[in-house]
């Protein structure tokens, strides 16, 4: 039995398999791989301006606390070997001296890379929903994407803030009740933190899958896809944590291994999100349209030509005269 026939039989027999096949078809036909690569590229590109903004913020903090700056310089000279210590100290001084320019440049580049990241994400979700990208002015598109980026950042901050607050509250309750030394209590706290993280991820993915496509979809359509994406995201986080712990304490391994791990992690998360969108968009089976009833009509008869029509008219006139004379003859005999 050919493979194609087997797959068709499985799709007709199992609804979940048919849904999976439609999801993969949607992902491949609508360039899911390209969208995942684009999101990964702009995600890594956005880290550079983010680091610049963070360095500028650290420069403002250090410039207002001379004691902290002195301790930092002393620690750098003590920890860095040889000529690396003075070089690092000079870099710190340059960051503090040019913190305003560094922050402004980081913000400008960050807005540009962030807009490209959001644009790639929204185009990916729009493609998975098989929607057409609206032909809007560039400025209008940029403003909408930046507003969506800000909304997503707020949603992520609130979600993970609630998760951290719940974990801290759970630890405080354990200490208050005197259960922090019990193993079962710590295991229960860890399970509760995992559940809170899943709920937080689910809320964020619901919002992303429903509201970020160019044409927003009802939130109820994104519930199951967001749940699957949240579970996969937590699994990827655990695997990434194990990977970072396995790198060891080697500076080279930590540096390059972390970069490679970050690239792989962002790419896998992007693929999970796009696959969840494709799964959500193909939740309803595509049924063939109902056929219209077939009406059998007799073939139309061809119209007579002008010559044939004149001939028929002449024959009818002659037949009428003959009938008229015959009827007149009978009346005369009577």
ABEGO torsion letter per residue (X at the ends): XBAAAAAAAAAAABAAAAAAAAAAAAAAAAGAAAAAAAAAAAAAAAAAAAAAAAAAAAAAAAAABAAAAAAAAAAAAAABBEAAAAAAAAAAAAAAAAAAAAAAAAAAAAAAAAAAAAAAAAAAAAAAAGBBBBBBBAAAAAAAAAAAAAAAAAAAAAAAAAAAAAAAAAAAAAAAAGAAABAAAAAAAAAAAAAAAAAAAAAAAAAAAAAABABBBBAAAAAAAAAAAAAAAAAAAAAAAAAAAAAEABAAAAAAAAAAAAAAAAAAAAAAAAAAAAAAAAABBBBBBBBBBBBBBBBBBBBBBAAAAAAAAAAAAAAAAAAAAAAAAAAAAX
